[in-house]
Amino acid sequence: MSDVIDNRAHHRFELEVEGHLATEHYRLDGNVITFEHTEVPKELGGKGVGSKLVQGALDQVRAAGLRLIPQCPFVRAWIDKHPDYADLVKR
């Protein structure tokens, strides 16, 4: 698996695996990023690609000093399972 990249032109984080592209779509407003939708191609289902994508994206959010609004249910559920990322969530 390759690394998660921030495709700012398309407002999404991307992870390419086995020739398929998984994406985390976001909206950035000042220092607040809203994760809107996660897309993982069915060919990559069950391989942990969505989790790797979200973790890589959140690591970049942390490094940039941003606050997060996890609008996407997948991201909300992932953070619930990984409370060490809960401090990123804008309260």
All heavy atoms as an XYZ file, in Angstrom:
724
protein
N       0.849     -1.191      0.000
C       0.000      0.000      0.000
C       0.886      1.243      0.000
O       1.915      1.279      0.651
C      -0.900      0.029      1.239
C      -2.047     -0.917      1.188
S      -3.225     -0.578      2.521
C      -4.089     -2.112      2.541
N       0.433      2.232     -0.732
C       1.183      3.488     -0.783
C       0.687      4.425      0.307
O      -0.196      4.097      1.079
C       1.026      4.116     -2.171
O      -0.352      4.335     -2.444
N       1.257      5.607      0.344
C       0.894      6.574      1.377
C      -0.323      7.393      0.974
O      -0.608      7.584     -0.202
C       2.069      7.514      1.647
C       3.237      6.800      2.315
O       3.003      5.813      3.046
O       4.366      7.228      2.105
N      -1.000      7.913      1.969
C      -2.164      8.779      1.765
C      -1.661     10.159      1.324
O      -0.758     10.720      1.939
C      -2.987      8.897      3.057
C      -4.116      9.893      2.904
C      -3.522      7.526      3.464
N      -2.246     10.678      0.245
C      -1.872     12.019     -0.226
C      -3.074     12.957     -0.134
O      -4.217     12.518     -0.211
C      -1.317     12.004     -1.662
C      -2.363     11.523     -2.667
C      -0.058     11.160     -1.764
C      -2.030     11.890     -4.086
N      -2.785     14.226      0.057
C      -3.820     15.260      0.111
C      -3.903     15.898     -1.266
O      -3.022     16.647     -1.667
C      -3.465     16.304      1.174
C      -4.541     17.373      1.336
O      -5.559     17.317      0.616
O      -4.351     18.261      2.174
N      -4.951     15.571     -2.006
C      -5.181     16.160     -3.327
C      -6.028     17.414     -3.110
O      -7.250     17.376     -3.169
C      -5.881     15.158     -4.241
C      -6.072     15.694     -5.649
O      -6.120     16.897     -5.871
N      -6.194     14.788     -6.596
N      -5.355     18.519     -2.822
C      -6.060     19.765     -2.489
C      -6.919     20.276     -3.640
O      -7.962     20.869     -3.420
C      -5.055     20.819     -2.050
C      -4.423     20.475     -0.722
C      -3.498     21.574     -0.214
N      -2.949     21.186      1.076
C      -1.670     20.991      1.293
N      -0.787     21.171      0.333
N      -1.250     20.631      2.487
N      -6.477     20.041     -4.866
C      -7.241     20.508     -6.031
C      -8.619     19.856     -6.094
O      -9.581     20.470     -6.560
C      -6.465     20.218     -7.320
N      -8.730     18.624     -5.614
C     -10.007     17.909     -5.635
C     -10.635     17.787     -4.246
O     -11.647     17.101     -4.088
C      -9.807     16.521     -6.256
C      -9.559     16.572     -7.725
N      -8.301     16.502     -8.268
C     -10.398     16.740     -8.765
C      -8.375     16.597     -9.577
N      -9.642     16.752     -9.908
N     -10.031     18.419     -3.235
C     -10.567     18.432     -1.874
C     -10.800     17.015     -1.354
O     -11.886     16.675     -0.881
C     -11.871     19.240     -1.790
C     -11.755     20.611     -2.352
N     -11.066     21.626     -1.712
C     -12.199     21.139     -3.520
C     -11.108     22.711     -2.455
N     -11.785     22.444     -3.546
N      -9.740     16.210     -1.472
C      -9.857     14.843     -0.978
C      -8.475     14.269     -0.660
O      -7.472     14.650     -1.258
C     -10.569     13.948     -1.988
C      -9.787     13.736     -3.271
C     -10.600     12.999     -4.300
N      -9.766     12.690     -5.462
C     -10.241     12.334     -6.637
N     -11.551     12.232     -6.821
N      -9.426     12.060     -7.637
N      -8.479     13.367      0.315
C      -7.304     12.551      0.585
C      -7.448     11.306     -0.277
O      -8.569     10.813     -0.483
C      -7.229     12.178      2.068
C      -6.865     13.336      2.946
C      -7.843     14.090      3.573
C      -5.537     13.695      3.129
C      -7.515     15.154      4.380
C      -5.190     14.775      3.939
C      -6.179     15.509      4.554
N      -6.324     10.787     -0.764
C      -6.365      9.648     -1.665
C      -5.380      8.573     -1.227
O      -4.287      8.876     -0.731
C      -5.989     10.083     -3.086
C      -6.885     11.149     -3.657
C      -6.438     11.668     -5.009
O      -5.264     11.446     -5.407
O      -7.263     12.312     -5.677
N      -5.775      7.332     -1.458
C      -4.902      6.193     -1.217
C      -5.096      5.229     -2.385
O      -6.200      4.699     -2.583
C      -5.254      5.503      0.110
C      -4.444      4.259      0.461
C      -2.952      4.574      0.566
C      -4.957      3.643      1.755
N      -4.036      5.029     -3.163
C      -4.107      4.110     -4.294
C      -3.608      2.740     -3.854
O      -2.527      2.609     -3.282
C      -3.263      4.623     -5.463
C      -3.444      3.775     -6.704
C      -2.710      4.323     -7.910
O      -2.398      5.524     -7.935
O      -2.460      3.523     -8.819
N      -4.441      1.735     -4.116
C      -4.111      0.361     -3.761
C      -4.528     -0.541     -4.913
O      -5.670     -0.470     -5.375
C      -4.842     -0.083     -2.469
C      -4.500     -1.524     -2.108
C      -4.516      0.852     -1.309
N      -3.598     -1.356     -5.381
C      -3.892     -2.341     -6.436
C      -4.575     -1.700     -7.639
O      -5.487     -2.277     -8.233
C      -4.752     -3.480     -5.865
C      -4.079     -4.240     -4.744
C      -4.998     -5.227     -4.048
O      -6.150     -5.424     -4.502
O      -4.573     -5.800     -3.034
N      -4.157     -0.490     -7.989
C      -4.722      0.195     -9.152
C      -6.074      0.844     -8.925
O      -6.683      1.356     -9.858
N      -6.567      0.815     -7.693
C      -7.855      1.429     -7.355
C      -7.607      2.593     -6.404
O      -6.648      2.597     -5.637
C      -8.792      0.420     -6.692
C      -9.088     -0.761     -7.553
N      -9.972     -0.708     -8.604
C      -8.584     -2.017     -7.530
C     -10.021     -1.898     -9.182
N      -9.180     -2.715     -8.545
N      -8.507      3.587     -6.450
C      -8.332      4.790     -5.641
C      -9.417      4.896     -4.573
O     -10.606      4.974     -4.888
C      -8.371      6.029     -6.541
C      -7.954      7.341     -5.896
C      -6.474      7.296     -5.501
C      -8.200      8.491     -6.865
N      -8.992      4.898     -3.309
C      -9.896      5.155     -2.185
C      -9.765      6.635     -1.838
O      -8.665      7.191     -1.887
C      -9.523      4.286     -0.987
N     -10.892      7.284     -1.497
C     -10.865      8.728     -1.254
C     -11.645      9.112     -0.001
O     -12.623      8.466      0.363
C     -11.455      9.495     -2.457
O     -12.785      9.031     -2.715
C     -10.601      9.324     -3.707
N     -11.169     10.192      0.612
C     -11.844     10.825      1.747
C     -12.091     12.269      1.344
O     -11.166     13.068      1.275
C     -10.967     10.768      3.004
C     -11.598     11.442      4.198
C     -12.904     10.784      4.584
O     -12.928      9.572      4.813
O     -13.916     11.516      4.645
N     -13.341     12.603      1.021
C     -13.686     13.941      0.545
C     -13.864     14.885      1.734
O     -14.437     14.503      2.758
C     -14.966     13.887     -0.290
C     -14.792     13.046     -1.524
N     -14.524     13.579     -2.740
C     -14.806     11.699     -1.685
C     -14.391     12.611     -3.624
N     -14.565     11.455     -3.005
N     -13.363     16.098      1.581
C     -13.426     17.054      2.680
C     -13.743     18.462      2.199
O     -13.651     18.782      1.019
C     -12.122     17.057      3.473
C     -10.904     17.582      2.724
C     -10.665     18.937      2.581
C      -9.970     16.706      2.185
C      -9.546     19.411      1.906
C      -8.848     17.161      1.517
C      -8.645     18.516      1.379
O      -7.535     18.986      0.713
N     -14.111     19.285      3.175
C     -14.326     20.724      2.963
C     -13.473     21.423      4.010
O     -13.509     21.066      5.188
C     -15.809     21.048      3.139
C     -16.161     22.509      2.899
C     -17.666     22.763      3.007
N     -18.163     22.539      4.369
C     -18.971     21.557      4.737
N     -19.394     20.657      3.883
N     -19.374     21.451      5.998
N     -12.697     22.398      3.580
C     -11.819     23.130      4.495
C     -12.330     24.554      4.650
O     -12.584     25.239      3.663
C     -10.389     23.135      3.946
C      -9.321     23.763      4.827
C      -9.191     23.009      6.141
C      -7.990     23.759      4.091
N     -12.517     24.982      5.903
C     -12.973     26.334      6.200
C     -12.084     26.881      7.318
O     -12.269     26.533      8.486
C     -14.446     26.312      6.620
C     -15.005     27.708      6.868
O     -14.399     28.698      6.408
O     -16.053     27.807      7.535
N     -11.108     27.684      6.936
C     -10.160     28.195      7.924
C      -9.326     27.058      8.471
O      -8.688     26.325      7.723
N      -9.370     26.868      9.802
C      -8.598     25.782     10.415
C      -9.492     24.592     10.795
O      -9.120     23.767     11.622
C      -7.815     26.280     11.634
C      -8.723     26.615     12.803
O      -9.920     26.860     12.624
N      -8.176     26.639     13.995
N     -10.675     24.530     10.172
C     -11.605     23.428     10.428
C     -11.818     22.643      9.139
O     -12.172     23.209      8.104
C     -12.961     23.949     10.952
C     -13.936     22.792     11.155
C     -12.769     24.730     12.243
N     -11.573     21.334      9.224
C     -11.776     20.458      8.075
C     -12.950     19.535      8.372
O     -13.049     18.973      9.463
C     -10.486     19.672      7.746
C     -10.620     18.947      6.412
C     -10.083     18.737      8.878
C      -9.301     18.426      5.852
N     -13.868     19.429      7.414
C     -15.027     18.558      7.555
C     -14.847     17.375      6.622
O     -14.732     17.549      5.410
C     -16.328     19.305      7.202
O     -16.459     20.445      8.062
C     -17.543     18.405      7.356
N     -14.777     16.168      7.192
C     -14.713     14.957      6.379
C     -16.144     14.595      6.012
O     -16.954     14.257      6.868
C     -14.053     13.822      7.158
C     -12.547     13.890      7.189
C     -11.859     15.026      6.805
C     -11.810     12.794      7.595
C     -10.472     15.081      6.837
C     -10.425     12.827      7.626
C      -9.757     13.972      7.243
N     -16.442     14.675      4.715
C     -17.818     14.529      4.249
C     -18.183     13.115      3.817
O     -19.303     12.673      4.030
C     -18.066     15.491      3.081
C     -17.892     16.947      3.469
C     -18.048     17.897      2.302
O     -17.537     17.583      1.207
O     -18.677     18.942      2.497
N     -17.249     12.426      3.147
C     -17.616     11.143      2.537
C     -16.374     10.314      2.267
O     -15.394     10.826      1.744
C     -18.373     11.403      1.228
C     -18.814     10.169      0.523
N     -19.725      9.306      1.051
C     -18.450      9.640     -0.670
C     -19.919      8.305      0.191
N     -19.149      8.479     -0.846
N     -16.430      9.042      2.613
C     -15.345      8.100      2.345
C     -15.796      7.156      1.240
O     -16.906      6.634      1.293
C     -15.010      7.270      3.608
O     -14.750      8.164      4.687
C     -13.811      6.370      3.373
N     -14.932      6.959      0.242
C     -15.232      6.030     -0.847
C     -14.100      5.022     -0.965
O     -12.943      5.397     -1.150
C     -15.374      6.772     -2.176
C     -16.588      7.656     -2.273
C     -16.716      8.333     -3.635
O     -16.057      7.905     -4.604
O     -17.471      9.308     -3.717
N     -14.457      3.744     -0.841
C     -13.498      2.659     -1.047
C     -14.091      1.748     -2.123
O     -15.196      1.218     -1.938
C     -13.249      1.869      0.256
C     -12.323      0.690      0.001
C     -12.675      2.782      1.328
N     -13.386      1.564     -3.241
C     -13.905      0.682     -4.298
C     -14.186     -0.718     -3.771
O     -13.457     -1.221     -2.904
C     -12.770      0.654     -5.330
C     -12.004      1.914     -5.092
C     -12.101      2.163     -3.607
N     -15.241     -1.324     -4.301
C     -15.642     -2.651     -3.812
C     -14.518     -3.671     -3.945
O     -14.416     -4.600     -3.143
C     -16.910     -3.121     -4.506
C     -16.759     -3.394     -5.987
C     -18.063     -3.903     -6.577
C     -17.847     -4.390     -7.984
N     -18.163     -3.524     -9.042
N     -13.624     -3.479     -4.913
C     -12.502     -4.401     -5.100
C     -11.548     -4.393     -3.900
O     -10.785     -5.333     -3.691
C     -11.703     -4.045     -6.363
C     -12.460     -4.191     -7.657
C     -13.294     -2.967     -8.040
O     -13.390     -2.009     -7.247
O     -13.856     -2.970     -9.150
N     -11.589     -3.310     -3.114
C     -10.695     -3.170     -1.970
C     -11.390     -3.435     -0.638
O     -10.778     -3.326      0.416
C     -10.090     -1.754     -1.948
C      -9.273     -1.353     -3.176
C      -8.795      0.084     -3.045
C      -8.116     -2.305     -3.404
N     -12.664     -3.770     -0.701
C     -13.436     -3.993      0.518
C     -12.857     -5.094      1.387
O     -12.358     -6.104      0.878
N     -12.884     -4.905      2.705
C     -12.439     -5.907      3.646
C     -10.933     -6.028      3.804
O     -10.449     -6.948      4.455
N     -10.189     -5.097      3.219
C      -8.724     -5.149      3.271
C      -8.127     -4.094      4.199
O      -6.919     -3.917      4.222
C      -8.137     -4.994      1.867
C      -8.537     -6.106      0.918
C      -7.910     -5.930     -0.438
C      -8.311     -7.068     -1.367
N      -7.667     -6.955     -2.678
N      -8.980     -3.356      4.901
C      -8.476     -2.333      5.808
C      -8.060     -1.045      5.120
O      -7.436     -0.183      5.740
N      -8.428     -0.900      3.855
C      -8.028      0.283      3.087
C      -8.694      1.542      3.635
O      -8.056      2.581      3.781
C      -8.337      0.092      1.584
C      -8.086      1.379      0.807
C      -7.501     -1.050      1.019
N      -9.974      1.454      3.968
C     -10.672      2.619      4.514
C     -10.030      3.089      5.813
O      -9.840      4.285      6.021
N      -9.663      2.156      6.674
C      -9.013      2.511      7.936
C      -7.654      3.152      7.706
O      -7.306      4.139      8.353
C      -8.860      1.270      8.815
O     -10.127      0.828      9.246
N      -6.870      2.595      6.779
C      -5.554      3.169      6.474
C      -5.710      4.577      5.899
O      -4.956      5.481      6.238
C      -4.784      2.275      5.502
C      -3.394      2.802      5.185
C      -2.570      1.784      4.431
C      -1.259      2.310      3.906
N      -0.399      2.956      4.847
N      -6.721      4.767      5.039
C      -6.995      6.074      4.455
C      -7.343      7.084      5.554
O      -6.772      8.181      5.598
C      -8.145      5.961      3.447
C      -8.700      7.263      2.883
C      -7.648      7.988      2.056
C      -9.941      6.973      2.043
N      -8.260      6.724      6.426
C      -8.694      7.644      7.478
C      -7.539      7.967      8.430
O      -7.303      9.136      8.763
C      -9.912      7.078      8.248
C     -10.204      7.906      9.489
C     -11.135      7.047      7.340
N      -6.792      6.953      8.838
C      -5.677      7.209      9.746
C      -4.631      8.119      9.101
O      -4.149      9.061      9.726
C      -5.027      5.907     10.196
C      -3.919      6.153     11.200
C      -3.379      4.878     11.805
O      -3.738      3.771     11.408
N      -2.515      5.028     12.785
N      -4.307      7.866      7.846
C      -3.329      8.709      7.151
C      -3.819     10.138      6.999
O      -3.049     11.092      7.158
N      -5.114     10.297      6.717
C      -5.692     11.635      6.587
C      -5.686     12.350      7.932
O      -5.312     13.529      8.024
C      -7.111     11.538      6.026
N      -6.066     11.645      8.991
C      -6.107     12.261     10.318
C      -4.713     12.617     10.819
O      -4.547     13.634     11.501
C      -6.822     11.349     11.315
C      -8.325     11.200     11.107
C      -8.914     10.212     12.098
C      -9.041     12.535     11.185
N      -3.724     11.820     10.477
C      -2.351     12.165     10.851
C      -1.940     13.486     10.201
O      -1.262     14.311     10.815
C      -1.379     11.046     10.452
C      -1.494      9.819     11.355
O      -2.087      9.920     12.449
O      -0.987      8.754     10.942
N      -2.371     13.709      8.952
C      -2.066     14.969      8.269
C      -2.864     16.126      8.864
O      -2.357     17.248      8.966
C      -2.333     14.831      6.769
C      -1.358     13.874      6.097
C      -1.560     13.764      4.618
O      -1.679     14.770      3.927
N      -1.583     12.533      4.120
N      -4.104     15.866      9.261
C      -4.921     16.888      9.922
C      -4.228     17.327     11.217
O      -4.102     18.524     11.498
C      -6.347     16.349     10.206
C      -7.092     17.238     11.182
C      -7.122     16.208      8.899
N      -3.749     16.357     11.989
C      -3.053     16.658     13.240
C      -1.786     17.477     12.965
O      -1.526     18.481     13.628
C      -2.702     15.375     13.978
C      -2.037     15.626     15.329
C      -1.649     14.339     16.039
N      -2.734     13.383     16.183
C      -3.578     13.343     17.210
N      -3.487     14.215     18.175
N      -4.511     12.431     17.266
N      -0.999     17.055     11.984
C       0.261     17.734     11.669
C       0.025     19.178     11.223
O       0.847     20.054     11.480
C       1.011     16.962     10.586
N      -1.131     19.422     10.583
C      -1.450     20.768     10.102
C      -2.100     21.630     11.177
O      -2.353     22.820     10.954
C      -2.376     20.678      8.879
N      -2.405     21.038     12.345
C      -3.016     21.796     13.432
C      -4.470     22.143     13.183
O      -4.977     23.133     13.719
N      -5.158     21.315     12.389
C      -6.564     21.576     12.063
C      -7.480     20.920     13.086
O      -7.095     20.000     13.800
C      -6.886     21.033     10.670
C      -6.078     21.595      9.509
C      -6.422     20.854      8.223
C      -6.325     23.081      9.357
N      -8.722     21.399     13.149
C      -9.787     20.783     13.935
C     -10.687     20.045     12.951
O     -10.838     20.458     11.804
C     -10.601     21.835     14.694
C      -9.765     22.726     15.599
C      -9.002     21.998     16.668
N      -9.948     21.438     17.634
C      -9.635     20.495     18.502
N      -8.438     19.990     18.540
N     -10.530     20.062     19.346
N     -11.322     18.966     13.397
C     -12.080     18.081     12.514
C     -13.559     18.049     12.855
O     -13.929     17.972     14.033
C     -11.509     16.659     12.632
C     -12.293     15.552     11.934
C     -12.156     15.669     10.423
C     -11.822     14.198     12.417
N     -14.382     18.069     11.820
C     -15.805     17.757     11.956
C     -16.018     16.456     11.176
O     -15.929     16.448      9.945
C     -16.711     18.874     11.402
C     -16.492     20.168     12.186
C     -18.182     18.438     11.451
C     -17.248     21.369     11.633
N     -16.243     15.331     11.881
C     -16.405     14.041     11.206
C     -17.845     13.817     10.756
O     -18.594     13.042     11.357
C     -15.973     13.031     12.270
C     -16.331     13.693     13.559
C     -16.172     15.178     13.327
N     -18.244     14.493      9.690
C     -19.606     14.369      9.165
C     -19.840     12.956      8.611
O     -20.944     12.440      8.686
C     -19.811     15.417      8.064
C     -21.179     15.440      7.443
C     -21.288     16.564      6.419
O     -20.812     17.665      6.639
N     -21.885     16.273      5.291
N     -18.817     12.345      8.058
C     -18.909     11.011      7.472
C     -19.079      9.956      8.566
O     -18.277      9.903      9.504
C     -17.645     10.735      6.662
S     -17.508      9.035      6.098
N     -20.091      9.095      8.470
C     -20.315      8.068      9.493
C     -19.131      7.113      9.648
O     -18.841      6.667     10.761
C     -21.558      7.318      8.999
C     -22.218      8.246      8.038
C     -21.142      9.105      7.457
N     -18.449      6.784      8.565
C     -17.298      5.884      8.646
C     -16.192      6.505      9.498
O     -15.602      5.844     10.349
C     -16.770      5.549      7.241
C     -15.618      4.586      7.256
C     -15.842      3.222      7.339
C     -14.311      5.039      7.188
C     -14.784      2.327      7.369
C     -13.243      4.152      7.212
C     -13.485      2.789      7.297
N     -15.940      7.787      9.289
C     -14.899      8.488     10.051
C     -15.293      8.584     11.523
O     -14.469      8.347     12.414
C     -14.606      9.883      9.454
C     -13.628     10.657     10.321
C     -14.078      9.752      8.031
N     -16.552      8.918     11.792
C     -17.032      8.980     13.186
C     -16.827      7.645     13.884
O     -16.333      7.582     15.015
C     -18.516      9.371     13.231
C     -18.759     10.859     13.253
C     -20.160     11.216     13.717
N     -21.216     10.464     13.071
C     -21.831     10.833     11.955
N     -21.489     11.937     11.326
N     -22.795     10.092     11.451
N     -17.211      6.564     13.209
C     -17.075      5.228     13.800
C     -15.599      4.874     13.999
O     -15.232      4.276     15.016
C     -17.752      4.190     12.905
N     -14.741      5.266     13.060
C     -13.311      4.972     13.171
C     -12.723      5.693     14.384
O     -11.965      5.096     15.154
C     -12.585      5.356     11.887
C     -11.206      4.804     11.814
C     -10.817      3.633     11.255
C     -10.011      5.414     12.342
N      -9.462      3.468     11.412
C      -8.939      4.533     12.065
C      -9.737      6.587     13.025
C      -7.627      4.808     12.449
C      -8.429      6.861     13.404
C      -7.392      5.984     13.115
N     -13.092      6.950     14.562
C     -12.586      7.710     15.710
C     -13.102      7.109     17.025
O     -12.360      7.040     18.003
C     -12.936      9.207     15.584
C     -12.138      9.831     14.430
C     -12.668      9.950     16.886
C     -12.540     11.246     14.087
N     -14.337      6.633     17.031
C     -14.871      5.975     18.236
C     -14.024      4.765     18.622
O     -13.858      4.465     19.800
C     -16.324      5.547     18.025
C     -17.291      6.719     18.064
O     -16.891      7.826     18.517
O     -18.451      6.543     17.631
N     -13.487      4.072     17.624
C     -12.665      2.882     17.873
C     -11.204      3.243     18.154
O     -10.442      2.384     18.590
C     -12.725      1.940     16.671
C     -14.080      1.315     16.456
C     -14.097      0.483     15.189
C     -15.506      0.002     14.888
N     -15.619     -0.535     13.535
N     -10.812      4.477     17.859
C      -9.435      4.940     18.051
C      -9.454      6.271     18.809
O      -9.222      7.332     18.229
C      -8.731      5.099     16.694
C      -8.692      3.833     15.902
N      -9.709      3.462     15.053
C      -7.754      2.851     15.853
C      -9.398      2.290     14.503
N      -8.223      1.900     14.972
N      -9.747      6.213     20.116
C      -9.946      7.440     20.896
C      -8.720      8.354     20.966
O      -8.862      9.520     21.316
C     -10.348      6.930     22.279
C      -9.928      5.504     22.325
C      -9.940      5.007     20.907
N      -7.551      7.848     20.586
C      -6.371      8.712     20.583
C      -6.447      9.784     19.496
O      -5.621     10.687     19.463
C      -5.084      7.878     20.459
C      -5.150      6.809     19.391
O      -6.228      6.206     19.211
O      -4.126      6.561     18.728
N      -7.467      9.694     18.629
C      -7.691     10.727     17.615
C      -8.856     11.643     17.975
O      -9.149     12.593     17.263
C      -7.941     10.090     16.242
C      -6.683      9.523     15.626
C      -6.254      8.236     15.912
C      -5.907     10.295     14.771
C      -5.086      7.722     15.363
C      -4.742      9.796     14.210
C      -4.342      8.511     14.508
O      -3.185      8.010     13.961
N      -9.550     11.369     19.080
C     -10.735     12.140     19.466
C     -10.415     13.599     19.751
O     -11.282     14.473     19.616
C     -11.414     11.498     20.677
N      -9.162     13.888     20.131
C      -8.799     15.281     20.419
C      -8.838     16.166     19.187
O      -8.878     17.396     19.304
C      -7.399     15.340     21.054
C      -6.320     14.831     20.115
O      -6.404     13.647     19.681
O      -5.390     15.604     19.806
N      -8.883     15.575     17.993
C      -8.954     16.374     16.759
C     -10.351     16.913     16.506
O     -10.524     17.879     15.771
C      -8.523     15.529     15.556
C      -7.080     15.035     15.546
C      -6.852     14.108     14.362
C      -6.122     16.200     15.496
N     -11.353     16.270     17.099
C     -12.748     16.605     16.812
C     -13.105     17.939     17.428
O     -12.880     18.192     18.615
C     -13.705     15.497     17.327
C     -15.161     15.903     17.096
C     -13.389     14.180     16.646
N     -13.659     18.805     16.585
C     -14.096     20.139     17.035
C     -15.341     19.962     17.898
O     -16.317     19.356     17.484
C     -14.400     21.017     15.813
C     -14.755     22.451     16.167
C     -14.966     23.239     14.893
C     -15.160     24.703     15.132
N     -16.221     25.068     16.033
N     -15.286     20.485     19.106
C     -16.425     20.373     20.045
C     -17.223     21.648     20.053
O     -16.738     22.704     19.851
C     -15.923     20.086     21.447
C     -15.056     18.855     21.557
C     -15.889     17.612     21.653
N     -15.036     16.416     21.647
C     -15.383     15.287     21.091
N     -16.525     15.161     20.474
N     -14.592     14.239     21.126
